[in-house]
Amino acid sequence: MRIIGILIIISGVLMGCELQDPCVRVGMDKDFGLDHFEKIKLVSDHANELGLSTTISEAAHIVGAAYAASQIEGGQPGVPVNICVKAGRSGDTEYSVLTTNGKILVEWTSTVITGTP
């Protein structure tokens, strides 16, 4: 009986990890906003919560790419976006940027490919 309970707890923990949202919203109201340091910390913390070893430099690159994509979509002030992160094949971090309505602005891209240290 004890083994069954342990297996249930373990499977619950594993399912909980799979159900964690890989995306975090940045920007407020109708624009991306200018507090990029706050966004870098948000993306870095979110990636670390997901168990990714994402550096501050990688998070900064991701936020920069998201900002550029948001400006292409919404003009100079940009639009709020969802930044999604996941583990890449080589243990790197991959990211994607979506509008809050789910339109893909940046396909999955590795921070290794972009040359982020």
Helices and strands as residue ranges (DSSP letters): H 2-18, E 23-26, H 36-49, H 56-74, E 81-87, E 93-99, E 104-110
